[in-house]
C-alpha cells in the first residue's frame, strides 16, 4: 500500500477499490459464468441446501481443514498482523472490519481513526432508548436487540437517498454510512439492554478516545477489567464473519438484496441468530457443562466425565459445541479462545472442565459414530470465558454474538450494493414436482 493510501479514510479507500472490483467481477463472469459449479442433489434441497454452492461472499471463506479465512488470512494471521491497542495482545475489531471491507491490513492510524469515527456515531436516538426501556425484562435480550436495530431504520441514509431517486451506481455510499452507524450504535444498544434486564444501573457515556471493544466492555459494566476488554477484542474479531451460508449472514444478504437498508437487513440477521441451532449454541454448551459440574463436582475424574458424555448420547442428545457443518478439524476460533484461557485463566475450574471435555469427547464421538467431525467449534469455549469474568447471564450471550456478526454482514452489504448484486430469487420445487421430474426421465 502506498504512503498516500495509508492516510485515507475507510470510505475513501473503498471508493478507490470499487472500480477495479467491479471490473474483476465482470471478468470472472465473462470467463466462467456459463460453467457448471457442481451437481445439485435432491437431498440437498431437502437437507436445508447443505453445501449447495449458491452465494457470493467476499469477506471470508470457510475451509474444511484450515477453518475461516478473512480475505485470505487465517485467524493466526490476523492475530499477528492486525493492529492492537497500546499494551494489548489481541487484534482490534476495527482492523478486522477494515480488512473485510478492503482486503487490506490497515495501519495503526487508520484503526485509531475508525475507533474515533464509531465512538462519534455511537449515540442512539431518544425514541430508540425509550423502546428499549419500555421492554419488560422478561422479553428476551435478542428480541429487544432486534427491535432496537429495526427502529434505527428511522434515520437510514440509504432509505432517504432511495426515496429521492439515487442512481443505483451510488447505492454503496449511503449503505456504507448506514453500516458504519449500525456498527457504531450496537454497543450502546447492547449495554442498555444488559443493564435494564439485569439491573446493572445507569448506562455510562461512550468515551471518544477509547476503542470499540473498550467502550463495549464499559457499557456492559466490565470496563475496569483490562483482560475482559482484551477478551472482547478477540471475541468480536473471531465471531465477526463465517462466510455467507450460515443463517445470520445469509439472511442479511437476502433481505439486503431487496434493497432493505442495513438496519432492516441486520435486524433480520439477528432474528436468525436468535435460533437454538445458530447463535444460542454457546448458551447450550454452558448449560450442559454446568449440569455436568453440578453432577460430578468441580474436579471430576476422566472416567466420570466419559460416563456423563455417554449418558448424554444414550439419551438421544448431542454433545453441544462439538461438530460443524463444514469444518473437519478443531475450529481455529476454539483454538484461539483456548490459548486465551491458558494464558489468563489456566486454573479456572470451568475452563479445566472444558479442556477435559476437549481431551475426551472426540474419541467418544468417533466410537459412537455420531459425527463426521468430532472436534469442538467456537461455541464450545466462549461461555466459559465470559462466565469467568462475571458475565454469567447466558441469555445475553447471543447479543454479544450479534454485535460481532454485524461486521461481516455490513461489509458484505456494502459490497453487494457496490457490485450491483441483484434480488435473490432461487427456484423452489414441491415434493410432487420432484417426483414427477424424475419419473419423466426414467
N, C-alpha and C positions, 0 to 999 in steps of 0.2 A: 504494500500500500504506500502511495506517495505521501510525502510530508504534508502536502496540501490537503489530501483526503483525510488524514488523521485528525484534522481540526474541524471537519464538517460535522454538522448535526446528523442524527439518525435519519431524519426526513430528507435532508439534502443528499445524503449518501444514497438513500433509496431511490430518489429521483434520478441519480446518475446511473444506477444499476438497471432500472426498469427497461429502457430501450433495448439493451443487449439481451436481457432475459426474454423479452417479447420475441426478438429475432431467433433466439435459441429454440423456443417452443415451436415456432414456425418451421425451423429446420428439422427438428425431431419429427414433427407431424408429417412433413413432406417426405422424409426418408422412410419413416416407419409406420405411418398412420394406417396403412392397409394391411399390416402384418398381423397374423394371429398371435395372441398373447397367452395361448393355452386353452385347453378344452374346459367347458363348463359342464359339470356333472349335475344330474338331477338331485343327488344327495346334497350338493352344496346349496341348492335352493331351499331344501327342507331343513338344512343344518345351519340356518342363520347366515348364509353366504360365507361361511368359514373358509378363509384362504382364497376367496374369489378375487382376482385382480380387477379392481373396479374404480380406483381413485388415484388422483394425483395429489401428493402431499409433499411439499418442498422442504419442510423444516427438518424432518427426521425419517429414518428408515430403520426398521427392526430386523436385525439379522438373527436367525435361529441360534447361531453359535456365539456371535460376538455381543449380542444384545443391541441396545439402542445406539444409533449414531446420529448425532446432531450435526447436520450439514457435513457429514462425513467424519465427524470426530467422536471418538468413544468417550465414555464417562471419565476414564483415567486421563484422556487427552484434555478434556475441558477442565478437570481439576488442576492440571498442570499449567494450562495456557491462559485461562480466563483471569482477568484482574480480580484482586482480592481487596478486602477492606484493610486499612492500616493495622498491622498486627494480627490479621486474620489468616486462616489457612484454607478456608472454603471459598469456592468461586462465588462471585456476586451474581445474582439472578439477572441484574441489569445487563451484564456482559453476555449471558446466555440469550437474552432476548435480542440483543444486537446481532449475535451470531445467527439466530433463527431467521431474522429479517434479511440480513445482508450476505450471510455466508462467510463473514469475516470476523476475526478476533479484534475486538475494539481496544483502544488504548485506555489507560487509566483515566485520562482527562475526559474521554468520551463517556465512560461509565459514570464518572462523577457528575457530568452534565445531565445524564439521563436520570440519575438519582434525584437531582435538584428539580428537574422538569416534573417528574412524577410527584414529588412532595408538593410542588406548587399547584398541581392539579387535583390533590387528594380530597379536597373538601366536597362533601355531598350536599345536594340541595336540602333545604329545611323540610320540604314535604316528604322526602325520602327518609330523613331521620324520623319524622312523625310516623310514617308507615311502619318502620322497624319498631319504634317504641310502643305502638299500639298492638303489636302482635302479642298474643298470650305466650308466656314462657313454655307452655305445653306444645306450641307449634314447633315442629322440628326445625333446627337451625338451617338445614338445607332449603326448606320451604321458604323461610324468611329471606335467605340469601337470594333465591331465585326471584322472589317478589321485588326486592330492592333493586336488583340488576335490571329487571324488566322496566321498573319505573324510571331508570336513568334514560330510557328512550325519549323521555320528555325533552331532553336537551341534545338530542343526536344531531351532530353536524351533517351526517350523511342524509338523514331523513329530511332535514331542512333543505339541503342542496338538491336532492332529488325532486322535492316538491317545486323547486324553482326551475327545474329543467336542465340540470347539469349534464354536460356532454359525458357519455359513458367512458371516454378515454380518461376522464379526470376523476372517475369514481374513487380511485385509490386514495386521493388526497384527504377527503373528509372521513373515509373509512380509517385511515391512519390516525386522524385526530380522535375519532371515537375510540379506537383501540387503545390509544395512549391514555385517554380519560378513563376508560374501563379499568385497565390495569392499575392506574394510579388510585382509584377510589375503592378498590376491593379491600385493602387493609382497614380503612375506616368503617366500611360496612361490616366486615367480619368482626372487628373489635367491638362494635356497638352491639351486635347480636350476642357475642360471647358474654359481655358484661351484663346485658339485660337478662339473658336466660339464666345465668349462673350467679347473679347478684354480686358482681365484682366492682361495683361503684361507677363513678363518672368517667367518661372517655377522655383521655388526655389529648392535647393537640399534637398534630404531626410536626416533627422537627425538620425544618427545611434543610438542615445541614447533615441529616442522617441518611443512610442508605435505606433502601426499600425494606429489607428484612429487619433492620434495627427498628424502624418505625412500626412494622407489623408486630414485633415482639413487645414493644412498648404499649401499643394499643391493646394487646391481649393481657398486659399486666406482668410480663416477664422480661421487660427491657433491661432490668438491672443485672440480669444473669448473662454475662458475655458469651458463655458456652451455649446457652439456649439460642442466642442471636446467631451464632455460628451454625447451629443445627438448622435454623430457619433458612439460612443461605443455602445449605446443602439440600434441604428438603425441597424448597421451591425449585431449585435447579434440576434435580433429578426427576421430579414429578411434572415438569413443565410440558413435556411433549412425548408422545409414544407412537409415532406415525399416525396415519389418518383413519385406520379401520376400527379403532375402539369406539365405544358408544358415544362418549362425550365429544371426541374430536370429530367423528363423522356427523354427528347431529349439528354441531356448529357450522360445519361446511355446508351441509344440506340446507339448513334454514337460511344461511347467508346466501346461498345460490338463488333464493327467491328475492334477493336484494333487501331482505330484512337487515336492519342496521346491526352493528356488532353487539349492542346491548341485548336486543331480542335474540340474536343468534346464540350468544353465550348463555343467556338465561335458559334456552332450550338445552344447551350442553349440560348445564347444572342439573336439570331435571333428569337427564340420563345418568349423570354421575351419581345421583342420589340412590340409584338402584342397588340392591344387595349383591348383584352379580358384577358390579363395577366398583364404584367408589366406597361402598360400605365394607369392602373386603378386609381392610385393616382393623376395623372395629370387630369383625367376626373373629379374626385371629386373636385379638386381645381377650375377648370373652372366653375363647377356648383355652388360652394359656392361663387365664386367671382361675378358671374352674379346675384345671389340672393342678395348679399350685395349691388351691384350697383343699383339693382331694389328697394330694400326695405330700404336701408340706413344701417348704422353701428349698430343701436340699435333697430332692428325690434321687434315688439311685437309678442308673440306666435301665435296669430290668423293670423297674416300676413304671418308668416313662414309656418303655416299649409296650407294656401291658395296657397302659392307658391309650396309646395310639391304636393298638389293635382293637380295643373295645370301641373306639370311635368308628373304625372301619366296619366292624362287625355289626354296629348299629345302623349301618346303611348311610353313614355320614362321610363327608370328605374331611381331610386334614386341611384346615383353612390356611391359605398362604403358600400352598405347595402346588406346583403345576402351572402351566401357562399355555395359552392358545398357540403361541408361536415359538417361544424360547425352548431350547433343548439343552440348557445348562443353567447353572445358578445365575439368576438375574444380576447383572453388574450393579444395579441400583441397590440390591440387597448387600452386595459386597461392600459398596461404599458406606452404607449405614453400619455394617458390622465393623468396618475399620474405625468409624467414628466412635462406636461404643467401646471398642478395645482401647482406644486412646483416652476417652473421657470418663467412662463408667464401667471399667472391667469387673468390678466387684458387685455390681447391681444384681440382685437375686433374679429379677425377671429377665435381664439380659443373659444371665447364666443359663436359665431355662431355655431361652431362645437358641442359644448356642448348642445346648444339649439336644434339643429337637433337631437342629440342623445336622448334627452328627448321626442321629439315629433314624430319622424319618425316611430319607431317600431309599435306604436298603429295605425298609419295611414296605414302602410303596411298590418297589420293584418286585419283592417277593409276593405281594398281594396282586400284582398285575393291574394296579389301579391307575397308573399314569404313564403316558409316553415320556413325560418329563417329570421326574420325581423331585426336582430341585426347587428351592424356595424362590418366590418372586418378591417384588418390592414390599408387598403388604405384610410379609411375614416378620418384618422388623420394625416398621415405623412406629407402631403403637407403643412398643416397649420403650423407645427413646422418648416419646412425648410424655409418657407416664413418669419416667424418671425425673423429669424437670417440673412435675407438678401439674401438667395439663392432662388431667385424668378423665375429663368429660368426653367419653367416647363418641357421643352423638355429634360432637363438634369436629371430629377428625376429618370428615368428608369436606367440610368447609375449607380447611387448610388445603386439601387436595384441589378444591375448586379454585382457590386463589392461584395455585401453581399452574393448573391446566389452562388458565386464561392466556398464558404466554404463548403456548403453541397454537391454540385456536385463533388468537388475534393475529399472529404472524401469518397464518395461512389465509385468513380473511383478507388481509391487505394484499397478498399476492394474487388471490383469486380475482379480486377486482382489477388489479394492475394487468393481469394477463387475460382478462375478459372471459373468465370461466362462466359457462352457461348454466341455466337452470338444470338441476339434476332431475332426470326422469327415467329411471330404469324400467324395463318391461317386466310385468308380472304375469304369472300363469296360474290357473286353477288346477287342482289335482286331476279333474276330468280332462282338462285340456292337455296335460302332460301325458296321461294315459292314452288319449286319442292320437296324439302326435306320434308316439312310438308304435302304436297299433298300425297306423297308416304306413309306417316304414318297414314293418315286418312282412 
